[in-house]
Amino acid sequence: MPLIEITLVEGRSPEQLRSLISNVTRAAVESVDAPIESVRVVLREVPATHFAAGDVTIDERRAQRHTAQSS
């Protein structure tokens, strides 16, 4: 039973999340020949202030980009 966990920054539409679930499920079925009913997908959405890379949160990165574009 494949269990696929995906963490992403919140803000996507329900339609986008549903599409992601469908595409990831299909990829698991095709890649490892898993029966579709055995594939589990867990989406975790986190606030942009709780997701960081290189000690910079996504929220901070967006603010920096916005400031740079405004200059």
Phi and psi in radians as a Rosetta constraint file:
Dihedral C 1 N 2 CA 2 C 2 CIRCULARHARMONIC -1.181 0.35
Dihedral N 2 CA 2 C 2 N 3 CIRCULARHARMONIC 2.314 0.35
Dihedral C 2 N 3 CA 3 C 3 CIRCULARHARMONIC -2.063 0.35
Dihedral N 3 CA 3 C 3 N 4 CIRCULARHARMONIC 2.015 0.35
Dihedral C 3 N 4 CA 4 C 4 CIRCULARHARMONIC -1.959 0.35
Dihedral N 4 CA 4 C 4 N 5 CIRCULARHARMONIC 2.104 0.35
Dihedral C 4 N 5 CA 5 C 5 CIRCULARHARMONIC -1.957 0.35
Dihedral N 5 CA 5 C 5 N 6 CIRCULARHARMONIC 2.267 0.35
Dihedral C 5 N 6 CA 6 C 6 CIRCULARHARMONIC -2.203 0.35
Dihedral N 6 CA 6 C 6 N 7 CIRCULARHARMONIC 2.230 0.35
Dihedral C 6 N 7 CA 7 C 7 CIRCULARHARMONIC -1.962 0.35
Dihedral N 7 CA 7 C 7 N 8 CIRCULARHARMONIC 2.266 0.35
Dihedral C 7 N 8 CA 8 C 8 CIRCULARHARMONIC -2.550 0.35
Dihedral N 8 CA 8 C 8 N 9 CIRCULARHARMONIC 2.812 0.35
Dihedral C 8 N 9 CA 9 C 9 CIRCULARHARMONIC -1.227 0.35
Dihedral N 9 CA 9 C 9 N 10 CIRCULARHARMONIC 2.361 0.35
Dihedral C 9 N 10 CA 10 C 10 CIRCULARHARMONIC -1.117 0.35
Dihedral N 10 CA 10 C 10 N 11 CIRCULARHARMONIC 2.765 0.35
Dihedral C 10 N 11 CA 11 C 11 CIRCULARHARMONIC 2.256 0.35
Dihedral N 11 CA 11 C 11 N 12 CIRCULARHARMONIC -0.068 0.35
Dihedral C 11 N 12 CA 12 C 12 CIRCULARHARMONIC -1.515 0.35
Dihedral N 12 CA 12 C 12 N 13 CIRCULARHARMONIC 2.704 0.35
Dihedral C 12 N 13 CA 13 C 13 CIRCULARHARMONIC -1.283 0.35
Dihedral N 13 CA 13 C 13 N 14 CIRCULARHARMONIC 2.763 0.35
Dihedral C 13 N 14 CA 14 C 14 CIRCULARHARMONIC -0.993 0.35
Dihedral N 14 CA 14 C 14 N 15 CIRCULARHARMONIC -0.611 0.35
Dihedral C 14 N 15 CA 15 C 15 CIRCULARHARMONIC -1.149 0.35
Dihedral N 15 CA 15 C 15 N 16 CIRCULARHARMONIC -0.706 0.35
Dihedral C 15 N 16 CA 16 C 16 CIRCULARHARMONIC -1.142 0.35
Dihedral N 16 CA 16 C 16 N 17 CIRCULARHARMONIC -0.742 0.35
Dihedral C 16 N 17 CA 17 C 17 CIRCULARHARMONIC -1.136 0.35
Dihedral N 17 CA 17 C 17 N 18 CIRCULARHARMONIC -0.701 0.35
Dihedral C 17 N 18 CA 18 C 18 CIRCULARHARMONIC -1.115 0.35
Dihedral N 18 CA 18 C 18 N 19 CIRCULARHARMONIC -0.706 0.35
Dihedral C 18 N 19 CA 19 C 19 CIRCULARHARMONIC -1.099 0.35
Dihedral N 19 CA 19 C 19 N 20 CIRCULARHARMONIC -0.729 0.35
Dihedral C 19 N 20 CA 20 C 20 CIRCULARHARMONIC -1.059 0.35
Dihedral N 20 CA 20 C 20 N 21 CIRCULARHARMONIC -0.806 0.35
Dihedral C 20 N 21 CA 21 C 21 CIRCULARHARMONIC -1.017 0.35
Dihedral N 21 CA 21 C 21 N 22 CIRCULARHARMONIC -0.813 0.35
Dihedral C 21 N 22 CA 22 C 22 CIRCULARHARMONIC -1.088 0.35
Dihedral N 22 CA 22 C 22 N 23 CIRCULARHARMONIC -0.796 0.35
Dihedral C 22 N 23 CA 23 C 23 CIRCULARHARMONIC -1.200 0.35
Dihedral N 23 CA 23 C 23 N 24 CIRCULARHARMONIC -0.681 0.35
Dihedral C 23 N 24 CA 24 C 24 CIRCULARHARMONIC -1.196 0.35
Dihedral N 24 CA 24 C 24 N 25 CIRCULARHARMONIC -0.715 0.35
Dihedral C 24 N 25 CA 25 C 25 CIRCULARHARMONIC -1.052 0.35
Dihedral N 25 CA 25 C 25 N 26 CIRCULARHARMONIC -0.833 0.35
Dihedral C 25 N 26 CA 26 C 26 CIRCULARHARMONIC -1.057 0.35
Dihedral N 26 CA 26 C 26 N 27 CIRCULARHARMONIC -0.706 0.35
Dihedral C 26 N 27 CA 27 C 27 CIRCULARHARMONIC -1.099 0.35
Dihedral N 27 CA 27 C 27 N 28 CIRCULARHARMONIC -0.706 0.35
Dihedral C 27 N 28 CA 28 C 28 CIRCULARHARMONIC -1.156 0.35
Dihedral N 28 CA 28 C 28 N 29 CIRCULARHARMONIC -0.746 0.35
Dihedral C 28 N 29 CA 29 C 29 CIRCULARHARMONIC -1.048 0.35
Dihedral N 29 CA 29 C 29 N 30 CIRCULARHARMONIC -0.810 0.35
Dihedral C 29 N 30 CA 30 C 30 CIRCULARHARMONIC -1.273 0.35
Dihedral N 30 CA 30 C 30 N 31 CIRCULARHARMONIC -0.644 0.35
Dihedral C 30 N 31 CA 31 C 31 CIRCULARHARMONIC -1.337 0.35
Dihedral N 31 CA 31 C 31 N 32 CIRCULARHARMONIC -0.714 0.35
Dihedral C 31 N 32 CA 32 C 32 CIRCULARHARMONIC -2.100 0.35
Dihedral N 32 CA 32 C 32 N 33 CIRCULARHARMONIC 0.233 0.35
Dihedral C 32 N 33 CA 33 C 33 CIRCULARHARMONIC 0.964 0.35
Dihedral N 33 CA 33 C 33 N 34 CIRCULARHARMONIC 0.683 0.35
Dihedral C 33 N 34 CA 34 C 34 CIRCULARHARMONIC -1.471 0.35
Dihedral N 34 CA 34 C 34 N 35 CIRCULARHARMONIC 2.460 0.35
Dihedral C 34 N 35 CA 35 C 35 CIRCULARHARMONIC -1.115 0.35
Dihedral N 35 CA 35 C 35 N 36 CIRCULARHARMONIC 2.367 0.35
Dihedral C 35 N 36 CA 36 C 36 CIRCULARHARMONIC -0.960 0.35
Dihedral N 36 CA 36 C 36 N 37 CIRCULARHARMONIC -0.647 0.35
Dihedral C 36 N 37 CA 37 C 37 CIRCULARHARMONIC -1.234 0.35
Dihedral N 37 CA 37 C 37 N 38 CIRCULARHARMONIC -0.196 0.35
Dihedral C 37 N 38 CA 38 C 38 CIRCULARHARMONIC -1.648 0.35
Dihedral N 38 CA 38 C 38 N 39 CIRCULARHARMONIC -0.140 0.35
Dihedral C 38 N 39 CA 39 C 39 CIRCULARHARMONIC -1.431 0.35
Dihedral N 39 CA 39 C 39 N 40 CIRCULARHARMONIC 2.231 0.35
Dihedral C 39 N 40 CA 40 C 40 CIRCULARHARMONIC -1.999 0.35
Dihedral N 40 CA 40 C 40 N 41 CIRCULARHARMONIC 2.351 0.35
Dihedral C 40 N 41 CA 41 C 41 CIRCULARHARMONIC -2.214 0.35
Dihedral N 41 CA 41 C 41 N 42 CIRCULARHARMONIC 2.219 0.35
Dihedral C 41 N 42 CA 42 C 42 CIRCULARHARMONIC -2.071 0.35
Dihedral N 42 CA 42 C 42 N 43 CIRCULARHARMONIC 2.126 0.35
Dihedral C 42 N 43 CA 43 C 43 CIRCULARHARMONIC -1.806 0.35
Dihedral N 43 CA 43 C 43 N 44 CIRCULARHARMONIC 2.276 0.35
Dihedral C 43 N 44 CA 44 C 44 CIRCULARHARMONIC -2.054 0.35
Dihedral N 44 CA 44 C 44 N 45 CIRCULARHARMONIC 2.116 0.35
Dihedral C 44 N 45 CA 45 C 45 CIRCULARHARMONIC -1.828 0.35
Dihedral N 45 CA 45 C 45 N 46 CIRCULARHARMONIC 2.282 0.35
Dihedral C 45 N 46 CA 46 C 46 CIRCULARHARMONIC -2.134 0.35
Dihedral N 46 CA 46 C 46 N 47 CIRCULARHARMONIC 2.641 0.35
Dihedral C 46 N 47 CA 47 C 47 CIRCULARHARMONIC -1.120 0.35
Dihedral N 47 CA 47 C 47 N 48 CIRCULARHARMONIC 2.644 0.35
Dihedral C 47 N 48 CA 48 C 48 CIRCULARHARMONIC -1.067 0.35
Dihedral N 48 CA 48 C 48 N 49 CIRCULARHARMONIC -0.373 0.35
Dihedral C 48 N 49 CA 49 C 49 CIRCULARHARMONIC -1.415 0.35
Dihedral N 49 CA 49 C 49 N 50 CIRCULARHARMONIC -0.133 0.35
Dihedral C 49 N 50 CA 50 C 50 CIRCULARHARMONIC -1.991 0.35
Dihedral N 50 CA 50 C 50 N 51 CIRCULARHARMONIC 0.240 0.35
Dihedral C 50 N 51 CA 51 C 51 CIRCULARHARMONIC -2.291 0.35
Dihedral N 51 CA 51 C 51 N 52 CIRCULARHARMONIC 2.037 0.35
Dihedral C 51 N 52 CA 52 C 52 CIRCULARHARMONIC -2.321 0.35
Dihedral N 52 CA 52 C 52 N 53 CIRCULARHARMONIC 2.679 0.35
Dihedral C 52 N 53 CA 53 C 53 CIRCULARHARMONIC -2.407 0.35
Dihedral N 53 CA 53 C 53 N 54 CIRCULARHARMONIC 2.268 0.35
Dihedral C 53 N 54 CA 54 C 54 CIRCULARHARMONIC 1.091 0.35
Dihedral N 54 CA 54 C 54 N 55 CIRCULARHARMONIC 0.600 0.35
Dihedral C 54 N 55 CA 55 C 55 CIRCULARHARMONIC 1.142 0.35
Dihedral N 55 CA 55 C 55 N 56 CIRCULARHARMONIC 0.372 0.35
Dihedral C 55 N 56 CA 56 C 56 CIRCULARHARMONIC -2.205 0.35
Dihedral N 56 CA 56 C 56 N 57 CIRCULARHARMONIC 2.145 0.35
Dihedral C 56 N 57 CA 57 C 57 CIRCULARHARMONIC -1.279 0.35
Dihedral N 57 CA 57 C 57 N 58 CIRCULARHARMONIC 2.814 0.35
Dihedral C 57 N 58 CA 58 C 58 CIRCULARHARMONIC -1.058 0.35
Dihedral N 58 CA 58 C 58 N 59 CIRCULARHARMONIC -0.693 0.35
Dihedral C 58 N 59 CA 59 C 59 CIRCULARHARMONIC -1.046 0.35
Dihedral N 59 CA 59 C 59 N 60 CIRCULARHARMONIC -0.789 0.35
Dihedral C 59 N 60 CA 60 C 60 CIRCULARHARMONIC -1.126 0.35
Dihedral N 60 CA 60 C 60 N 61 CIRCULARHARMONIC -0.722 0.35
Dihedral C 60 N 61 CA 61 C 61 CIRCULARHARMONIC -1.083 0.35
Dihedral N 61 CA 61 C 61 N 62 CIRCULARHARMONIC -0.742 0.35
Dihedral C 61 N 62 CA 62 C 62 CIRCULARHARMONIC -1.111 0.35
Dihedral N 62 CA 62 C 62 N 63 CIRCULARHARMONIC -0.723 0.35
Dihedral C 62 N 63 CA 63 C 63 CIRCULARHARMONIC -1.115 0.35
Dihedral N 63 CA 63 C 63 N 64 CIRCULARHARMONIC -0.718 0.35
Dihedral C 63 N 64 CA 64 C 64 CIRCULARHARMONIC -1.094 0.35
Dihedral N 64 CA 64 C 64 N 65 CIRCULARHARMONIC -0.751 0.35
Dihedral C 64 N 65 CA 65 C 65 CIRCULARHARMONIC -1.117 0.35
Dihedral N 65 CA 65 C 65 N 66 CIRCULARHARMONIC -0.734 0.35
Dihedral C 65 N 66 CA 66 C 66 CIRCULARHARMONIC -1.108 0.35
Dihedral N 66 CA 66 C 66 N 67 CIRCULARHARMONIC -0.739 0.35
Dihedral C 66 N 67 CA 67 C 67 CIRCULARHARMONIC -1.108 0.35
Dihedral N 67 CA 67 C 67 N 68 CIRCULARHARMONIC -0.735 0.35
Dihedral C 67 N 68 CA 68 C 68 CIRCULARHARMONIC -1.142 0.35
Dihedral N 68 CA 68 C 68 N 69 CIRCULARHARMONIC -0.666 0.35
Dihedral C 68 N 69 CA 69 C 69 CIRCULARHARMONIC -1.266 0.35
Dihedral N 69 CA 69 C 69 N 70 CIRCULARHARMONIC -0.487 0.35
Dihedral C 69 N 70 CA 70 C 70 CIRCULARHARMONIC -1.366 0.35
Dihedral N 70 CA 70 C 70 N 71 CIRCULARHARMONIC -0.327 0.35
